[in-house]
């Protein structure tokens, strides 16, 4: 599974932009997010705070990782997003 490493351009407000020039699978060098696109696309994304959304998480679920806002200028071109995983091995 070939993933091209890409580095996003940083915008104000903590946003990142990736300009993906062709069909393929791309991995962000900063966040580890993996984007699969069927054609060229511009993807804008940022981290959100769980404080605004945590009350939407009902038991037995718990907040367990980063929350991303991802937007694509040509929606159908973005076919999948793979989010990085984390595991706490502490007590």
DRENDREN-772160 format. One record per residue: y, z, x of N, C-alpha, C in turn; residue in three letters; residue number from 1. Coordinates in steps of 0.1 Angstrom, whole numbers, plus 5000, padded with zeros to 4 digits. Example, Ala and Ser with C-alpha at 12.3 -4.5 7.8 and 13.67 -1.06 7.14 Angstrom:
2
<pt n_yy="4943" n_zz="5078" n_xx="5132" ca_yy="4955" ca_zz="5078" ca_xx="5123" c_yy="4967" c_zz="5078" c_xx="5132" code="ALA" pos="1"/>
<pt n_yy="4978" n_zz="5071" n_xx="5128" ca_yy="4989" ca_zz="5071" ca_xx="5137" c_yy="5000" c_zz="5079" c_xx="5129" code="SER" pos="2"/>
***
This chain:
91
<pt n_yy="4988" n_zz="5000" n_xx="5008" ca_yy="5000" ca_zz="5000" ca_xx="5000" c_yy="5012" c_zz="5000" c_xx="5009" code="UNK" pos="1"/>
<pt n_yy="5019" n_zz="4989" n_xx="5010" ca_yy="5031" ca_zz="4987" ca_xx="5019" c_yy="5043" c_zz="4992" c_xx="5012" code="UNK" pos="2"/>
<pt n_yy="5051" n_zz="5001" n_xx="5018" ca_yy="5063" ca_zz="5005" ca_xx="5013" c_yy="5074" c_zz="5003" c_xx="5023" code="UNK" pos="3"/>
<pt n_yy="5084" n_zz="4996" n_xx="5019" ca_yy="5096" ca_zz="4994" ca_xx="5029" c_yy="5105" c_zz="5006" c_xx="5028" code="UNK" pos="4"/>
<pt n_yy="5108" n_zz="5012" n_xx="5039" ca_yy="5117" ca_zz="5023" ca_xx="5040" c_yy="5131" c_zz="5018" c_xx="5039" code="UNK" pos="5"/>
<pt n_yy="5139" n_zz="5024" n_xx="5030" ca_yy="5153" ca_zz="5020" ca_xx="5028" c_yy="5161" c_zz="5033" c_xx="5028" code="UNK" pos="6"/>
<pt n_yy="5173" n_zz="5031" n_xx="5033" ca_yy="5183" ca_zz="5042" ca_xx="5033" c_yy="5194" c_zz="5039" c_xx="5023" code="UNK" pos="7"/>
<pt n_yy="5196" n_zz="5049" n_xx="5014" ca_yy="5206" ca_zz="5046" ca_xx="5004" c_yy="5221" c_zz="5048" c_xx="5009" code="UNK" pos="8"/>
<pt n_yy="5230" n_zz="5042" n_xx="5002" ca_yy="5244" ca_zz="5044" ca_xx="5004" c_yy="5248" c_zz="5056" c_xx="4996" code="UNK" pos="9"/>
<pt n_yy="5256" n_zz="5065" n_xx="5002" ca_yy="5260" ca_zz="5077" ca_xx="4994" c_yy="5273" c_zz="5074" c_xx="4987" code="UNK" pos="10"/>
<pt n_yy="5274" n_zz="5078" n_xx="4975" ca_yy="5286" ca_zz="5077" ca_xx="4967" c_yy="5291" c_zz="5091" c_xx="4964" code="UNK" pos="11"/>
<pt n_yy="5303" n_zz="5092" n_xx="4958" ca_yy="5308" ca_zz="5105" ca_xx="4955" c_yy="5300" c_zz="5112" c_xx="4944" code="UNK" pos="12"/>
<pt n_yy="5301" n_zz="5125" n_xx="4942" ca_yy="5293" ca_zz="5132" ca_xx="4932" c_yy="5279" c_zz="5133" c_xx="4935" code="UNK" pos="13"/>
<pt n_yy="5275" n_zz="5131" n_xx="4948" ca_yy="5261" ca_zz="5133" ca_xx="4951" c_yy="5252" c_zz="5121" c_xx="4947" code="UNK" pos="14"/>
<pt n_yy="5258" n_zz="5110" n_xx="4943" ca_yy="5250" ca_zz="5098" ca_xx="4939" c_yy="5245" c_zz="5090" c_xx="4952" code="UNK" pos="15"/>
<pt n_yy="5234" n_zz="5084" n_xx="4950" ca_yy="5229" ca_zz="5075" ca_xx="4960" c_yy="5226" c_zz="5061" c_xx="4954" code="UNK" pos="16"/>
<pt n_yy="5228" n_zz="5050" n_xx="4962" ca_yy="5226" ca_zz="5037" ca_xx="4957" c_yy="5217" c_zz="5029" c_xx="4966" code="UNK" pos="17"/>
<pt n_yy="5207" n_zz="5023" n_xx="4960" ca_yy="5199" ca_zz="5014" ca_xx="4968" c_yy="5200" c_zz="5000" c_xx="4962" code="UNK" pos="18"/>
<pt n_yy="5203" n_zz="4990" n_xx="4971" ca_yy="5203" ca_zz="4976" ca_xx="4967" c_yy="5190" c_zz="4970" c_xx="4972" code="UNK" pos="19"/>
<pt n_yy="5181" n_zz="4968" n_xx="4963" ca_yy="5168" ca_zz="4962" ca_xx="4966" c_yy="5168" c_zz="4947" c_xx="4964" code="UNK" pos="20"/>
<pt n_yy="5165" n_zz="4939" n_xx="4975" ca_yy="5168" ca_zz="4925" ca_xx="4975" c_yy="5157" c_zz="4916" c_xx="4969" code="UNK" pos="21"/>
<pt n_yy="5145" n_zz="4922" n_xx="4967" ca_yy="5134" ca_zz="4913" ca_xx="4962" c_yy="5123" c_zz="4922" c_xx="4956" code="UNK" pos="22"/>
<pt n_yy="5114" n_zz="4916" n_xx="4950" ca_yy="5102" ca_zz="4923" ca_xx="4945" c_yy="5095" c_zz="4931" c_xx="4956" code="UNK" pos="23"/>
<pt n_yy="5090" n_zz="4943" n_xx="4952" ca_yy="5083" ca_zz="4950" ca_xx="4962" c_yy="5083" c_zz="4965" c_xx="4959" code="UNK" pos="24"/>
<pt n_yy="5078" n_zz="4973" n_xx="4969" ca_yy="5078" ca_zz="4987" ca_xx="4968" c_yy="5086" c_zz="4993" c_xx="4979" code="UNK" pos="25"/>
<pt n_yy="5095" n_zz="5002" n_xx="4976" ca_yy="5105" ca_zz="5007" ca_xx="4985" c_yy="5105" c_zz="5023" c_xx="4985" code="UNK" pos="26"/>
<pt n_yy="5106" n_zz="5029" n_xx="4996" ca_yy="5107" ca_zz="5043" ca_xx="4997" c_yy="5120" c_zz="5048" c_xx="5003" code="UNK" pos="27"/>
<pt n_yy="5127" n_zz="5057" n_xx="4996" ca_yy="5140" ca_zz="5062" ca_xx="5000" c_yy="5137" c_zz="5071" c_xx="5012" code="UNK" pos="28"/>
<pt n_yy="5144" n_zz="5069" n_xx="5023" ca_yy="5143" ca_zz="5077" ca_xx="5035" c_yy="5148" c_zz="5091" c_xx="5034" code="UNK" pos="29"/>
<pt n_yy="5157" n_zz="5093" n_xx="5024" ca_yy="5163" ca_zz="5107" ca_xx="5022" c_yy="5155" c_zz="5115" c_xx="5012" code="UNK" pos="30"/>
<pt n_yy="5151" n_zz="5110" n_xx="5001" ca_yy="5145" ca_zz="5118" ca_xx="4991" c_yy="5130" c_zz="5116" c_xx="4989" code="UNK" pos="31"/>
<pt n_yy="5124" n_zz="5106" n_xx="4995" ca_yy="5110" ca_zz="5103" ca_xx="4994" c_yy="5106" c_zz="5096" c_xx="4981" code="UNK" pos="32"/>
<pt n_yy="5116" n_zz="5093" n_xx="4972" ca_yy="5114" ca_zz="5086" ca_xx="4960" c_yy="5108" c_zz="5072" c_xx="4963" code="UNK" pos="33"/>
<pt n_yy="5099" n_zz="5067" n_xx="4955" ca_yy="5093" ca_zz="5054" ca_xx="4957" c_yy="5096" c_zz="5046" c_xx="4945" code="UNK" pos="34"/>
<pt n_yy="5102" n_zz="5034" n_xx="4947" ca_yy="5106" ca_zz="5025" ca_xx="4936" c_yy="5098" c_zz="5012" c_xx="4937" code="UNK" pos="35"/>
<pt n_yy="5093" n_zz="5008" n_xx="4926" ca_yy="5086" ca_zz="4995" ca_xx="4925" c_yy="5094" c_zz="4986" c_xx="4916" code="UNK" pos="36"/>
<pt n_yy="5098" n_zz="4974" n_xx="4921" ca_yy="5106" ca_zz="4965" ca_xx="4913" c_yy="5099" c_zz="4951" c_xx="4913" code="UNK" pos="37"/>
<pt n_yy="5102" n_zz="4943" n_xx="4903" ca_yy="5096" ca_zz="4930" ca_xx="4901" c_yy="5106" c_zz="4919" c_xx="4906" code="UNK" pos="38"/>
<pt n_yy="5119" n_zz="4923" n_xx="4908" ca_yy="5129" ca_zz="4914" ca_xx="4913" c_yy="5140" c_zz="4923" c_xx="4919" code="UNK" pos="39"/>
<pt n_yy="5150" n_zz="4916" n_xx="4924" ca_yy="5162" ca_zz="4923" ca_xx="4930" c_yy="5168" c_zz="4933" c_xx="4920" code="UNK" pos="40"/>
<pt n_yy="5172" n_zz="4944" n_xx="4925" ca_yy="5178" ca_zz="4954" ca_xx="4915" c_yy="5187" c_zz="4964" c_xx="4923" code="UNK" pos="41"/>
<pt n_yy="5197" n_zz="4969" n_xx="4916" ca_yy="5205" ca_zz="4980" ca_xx="4922" c_yy="5201" c_zz="4993" c_xx="4915" code="UNK" pos="42"/>
<pt n_yy="5197" n_zz="5003" n_xx="4922" ca_yy="5192" ca_zz="5016" ca_xx="4916" c_yy="5202" c_zz="5027" c_xx="4921" code="UNK" pos="43"/>
<pt n_yy="5207" n_zz="5034" n_xx="4911" ca_yy="5216" ca_zz="5045" ca_xx="4914" c_yy="5210" c_zz="5058" c_xx="4909" code="UNK" pos="44"/>
<pt n_yy="5210" n_zz="5068" n_xx="4918" ca_yy="5203" ca_zz="5080" ca_xx="4914" c_yy="5210" c_zz="5093" c_xx="4920" code="UNK" pos="45"/>
<pt n_yy="5207" n_zz="5104" n_xx="4914" ca_yy="5213" ca_zz="5117" ca_xx="4919" c_yy="5204" c_zz="5128" c_xx="4915" code="UNK" pos="46"/>
<pt n_yy="5206" n_zz="5139" n_xx="4921" ca_yy="5199" ca_zz="5152" ca_xx="4918" c_yy="5207" c_zz="5159" c_xx="4907" code="UNK" pos="47"/>
<pt n_yy="5201" n_zz="5164" n_xx="4897" ca_yy="5207" ca_zz="5172" ca_xx="4886" c_yy="5204" c_zz="5186" c_xx="4888" code="UNK" pos="48"/>
<pt n_yy="5212" n_zz="5195" n_xx="4882" ca_yy="5209" ca_zz="5209" ca_xx="4882" c_yy="5200" c_zz="5213" c_xx="4870" code="UNK" pos="49"/>
<pt n_yy="5190" n_zz="5221" n_xx="4873" ca_yy="5181" ca_zz="5225" ca_xx="4862" c_yy="5188" c_zz="5235" c_xx="4853" code="UNK" pos="50"/>
<pt n_yy="5199" n_zz="5241" n_xx="4857" ca_yy="5205" ca_zz="5251" ca_xx="4849" c_yy="5209" c_zz="5246" c_xx="4835" code="UNK" pos="51"/>
<pt n_yy="5212" n_zz="5233" n_xx="4835" ca_yy="5216" ca_zz="5227" ca_xx="4822" c_yy="5204" c_zz="5223" c_xx="4813" code="UNK" pos="52"/>
<pt n_yy="5193" n_zz="5221" n_xx="4819" ca_yy="5181" ca_zz="5217" ca_xx="4812" c_yy="5169" c_zz="5226" c_xx="4811" code="UNK" pos="53"/>
<pt n_yy="5170" n_zz="5237" n_xx="4818" ca_yy="5158" ca_zz="5247" ca_xx="4819" c_yy="5154" c_zz="5252" c_xx="4806" code="UNK" pos="54"/>
<pt n_yy="5163" n_zz="5254" n_xx="4796" ca_yy="5159" ca_zz="5259" ca_xx="4783" c_yy="5151" c_zz="5249" c_xx="4775" code="UNK" pos="55"/>
<pt n_yy="5150" n_zz="5237" n_xx="4779" ca_yy="5142" ca_zz="5227" ca_xx="4773" c_yy="5127" c_zz="5227" c_xx="4777" code="UNK" pos="56"/>
<pt n_yy="5124" n_zz="5235" n_xx="4788" ca_yy="5111" ca_zz="5236" ca_xx="4793" c_yy="5104" c_zz="5248" c_xx="4786" code="UNK" pos="57"/>
<pt n_yy="5094" n_zz="5245" n_xx="4778" ca_yy="5087" ca_zz="5255" ca_xx="4770" c_yy="5075" c_zz="5260" c_xx="4777" code="UNK" pos="58"/>
<pt n_yy="5071" n_zz="5273" n_xx="4775" ca_yy="5059" ca_zz="5279" ca_xx="4781" c_yy="5047" c_zz="5271" c_xx="4775" code="UNK" pos="59"/>
<pt n_yy="5037" n_zz="5269" n_xx="4783" ca_yy="5034" ca_zz="5274" ca_xx="4796" c_yy="5040" c_zz="5267" c_xx="4808" code="UNK" pos="60"/>
<pt n_yy="5048" n_zz="5257" n_xx="4805" ca_yy="5054" ca_zz="5249" ca_xx="4816" c_yy="5065" c_zz="5257" c_xx="4822" code="UNK" pos="61"/>
<pt n_yy="5067" n_zz="5254" n_xx="4835" ca_yy="5078" ca_zz="5260" ca_xx="4843" c_yy="5085" c_zz="5249" c_xx="4851" code="UNK" pos="62"/>
<pt n_yy="5098" n_zz="5252" n_xx="4855" ca_yy="5105" ca_zz="5243" ca_xx="4863" c_yy="5098" c_zz="5243" c_xx="4877" code="UNK" pos="63"/>
<pt n_yy="5095" n_zz="5231" n_xx="4882" ca_yy="5087" ca_zz="5231" ca_xx="4894" c_yy="5091" c_zz="5221" c_xx="4905" code="UNK" pos="64"/>
<pt n_yy="5103" n_zz="5215" n_xx="4903" ca_yy="5107" ca_zz="5206" ca_xx="4914" c_yy="5121" c_zz="5200" c_xx="4911" code="UNK" pos="65"/>
<pt n_yy="5125" n_zz="5191" n_xx="4918" ca_yy="5138" ca_zz="5185" ca_xx="4916" c_yy="5139" c_zz="5177" c_xx="4904" code="UNK" pos="66"/>
<pt n_yy="5151" n_zz="5176" n_xx="4898" ca_yy="5154" ca_zz="5168" ca_xx="4886" c_yy="5163" c_zz="5156" c_xx="4890" code="UNK" pos="67"/>
<pt n_yy="5158" n_zz="5144" n_xx="4888" ca_yy="5166" ca_zz="5132" ca_xx="4892" c_yy="5171" c_zz="5125" c_xx="4880" code="UNK" pos="68"/>
<pt n_yy="5183" n_zz="5119" n_xx="4881" ca_yy="5189" ca_zz="5110" ca_xx="4871" c_yy="5188" c_zz="5096" c_xx="4878" code="UNK" pos="69"/>
<pt n_yy="5180" n_zz="5087" n_xx="4873" ca_yy="5178" ca_zz="5074" ca_xx="4879" c_yy="5182" c_zz="5063" c_xx="4869" code="UNK" pos="70"/>
<pt n_yy="5190" n_zz="5054" n_xx="4874" ca_yy="5195" ca_zz="5043" ca_xx="4866" c_yy="5193" c_zz="5030" c_xx="4874" code="UNK" pos="71"/>
<pt n_yy="5189" n_zz="5019" n_xx="4867" ca_yy="5187" ca_zz="5006" ca_xx="4873" c_yy="5196" c_zz="4996" c_xx="4865" code="UNK" pos="72"/>
<pt n_yy="5203" n_zz="4987" n_xx="4873" ca_yy="5212" ca_zz="4978" ca_xx="4867" c_yy="5205" c_zz="4967" c_xx="4859" code="UNK" pos="73"/>
<pt n_yy="5192" n_zz="4965" n_xx="4862" ca_yy="5184" ca_zz="4955" ca_xx="4854" c_yy="5171" c_zz="4962" c_xx="4851" code="UNK" pos="74"/>
<pt n_yy="5172" n_zz="4971" n_xx="4840" ca_yy="5161" ca_zz="4980" ca_xx="4836" c_yy="5147" c_zz="4974" c_xx="4837" code="UNK" pos="75"/>
<pt n_yy="5144" n_zz="4963" n_xx="4832" ca_yy="5130" ca_zz="4958" ca_xx="4832" c_yy="5125" c_zz="4955" c_xx="4846" code="UNK" pos="76"/>
<pt n_yy="5134" n_zz="4953" n_xx="4856" ca_yy="5129" ca_zz="4951" ca_xx="4870" c_yy="5123" c_zz="4963" c_xx="4876" code="UNK" pos="77"/>
<pt n_yy="5127" n_zz="4975" n_xx="4872" ca_yy="5121" ca_zz="4987" ca_xx="4877" c_yy="5108" c_zz="4991" c_xx="4869" code="UNK" pos="78"/>
<pt n_yy="5097" n_zz="4989" n_xx="4876" ca_yy="5084" ca_zz="4991" ca_xx="4869" c_yy="5078" c_zz="5005" c_xx="4871" code="UNK" pos="79"/>
<pt n_yy="5081" n_zz="5011" n_xx="4882" ca_yy="5076" ca_zz="5025" ca_xx="4884" c_yy="5085" c_zz="5033" c_xx="4894" code="UNK" pos="80"/>
<pt n_yy="5084" n_zz="5046" n_xx="4892" ca_yy="5090" ca_zz="5055" ca_xx="4902" c_yy="5080" c_zz="5066" c_xx="4905" code="UNK" pos="81"/>
<pt n_yy="5078" n_zz="5068" n_xx="4918" ca_yy="5069" ca_zz="5079" ca_xx="4922" c_yy="5078" c_zz="5089" c_xx="4928" code="UNK" pos="82"/>
<pt n_yy="5076" n_zz="5101" n_xx="4923" ca_yy="5084" ca_zz="5113" ca_xx="4927" c_yy="5077" c_zz="5121" c_xx="4938" code="UNK" pos="83"/>
<pt n_yy="5084" n_zz="5126" n_xx="4948" ca_yy="5078" ca_zz="5134" ca_xx="4958" c_yy="5072" c_zz="5147" c_xx="4952" code="UNK" pos="84"/>
<pt n_yy="5061" n_zz="5151" n_xx="4958" ca_yy="5055" ca_zz="5163" ca_xx="4954" c_yy="5058" c_zz="5175" c_xx="4964" code="UNK" pos="85"/>
<pt n_yy="5058" n_zz="5186" n_xx="4959" ca_yy="5059" ca_zz="5198" ca_xx="4967" c_yy="5049" c_zz="5209" c_xx="4963" code="UNK" pos="86"/>
<pt n_yy="5045" n_zz="5217" n_xx="4972" ca_yy="5036" ca_zz="5227" ca_xx="4969" c_yy="5040" c_zz="5240" c_xx="4976" code="UNK" pos="87"/>
<pt n_yy="5041" n_zz="5251" n_xx="4969" ca_yy="5045" ca_zz="5263" ca_xx="4975" c_yy="5032" c_zz="5271" c_xx="4979" code="UNK" pos="88"/>
<pt n_yy="5030" n_zz="5274" n_xx="4991" ca_yy="5018" ca_zz="5280" ca_xx="4995" c_yy="5020" c_zz="5295" c_xx="4998" code="UNK" pos="89"/>
<pt n_yy="5032" n_zz="5300" n_xx="4995" ca_yy="5036" ca_zz="5314" ca_xx="4996" c_yy="5030" c_zz="5322" c_xx="4985" code="UNK" pos="90"/>
<pt n_yy="5030" n_zz="5335" n_xx="4986" ca_yy="5024" ca_zz="5345" ca_xx="4976" c_yy="5030" c_zz="5343" c_xx="4963" code="UNK" pos="91"/>
***
